[in-house]
Amino acid sequence: HIFGHLYSYFPYDTAIFLAYVTFLPSLAHFLMTIEAGFSVGYRRYYEAIVRRRSLRDIEALRAEIVVVLRSGIAGLLKIQLPVTIGCIYFAPALLKLLGLASLYILVFWVGCLAALLHILFLMTMLLLTYFDQKKDVLIISLLFLIINGLLTWGSIQIGFPVYGYGYAIAA
């Protein structure tokens, strides 16, 4: 018990935290791609629309940002998939090294898959933010919160074998 209704369960929290940390390399790559390529291209695209440039120019600029986005997503997956697969493969040794019981390997595996899905979710939110889709960002954020909360509560009711699935399904 930490305080109020806030509790901590060390082995579960540690396994999920470690799984969550696995997406930091791909998050850094994606943010660099967005800041270095997409945001610049997007500003040029938006400026072309505001300045009423030709449709051909606007479509060419749109095509450029689509290429940057595809490249960013492909780069993210090129980083995240091997990290996720490697973490799942080396989970027994990693958890043993950290002093966690092998019982928590399944939670870590589910957490790693959830982290992969979560980085895609965060990327989607970031892109929606660039396109000023605040309502959509709010809706999917609330859906994530509600689904994650309800399924996490349900997994607590069911018990240990399904811990982490609420986060994975929500993501």
Salt bridges, closest charged atoms under 4 A:
GLU47 OE2 - ARG51 NE 3.84
ASP57 OD2 - ARG53 NH2 3.62
GLU64 OE1 - ARG44 NH1 3.35
ASP132 OD1 - LYS134 NZ 3.38
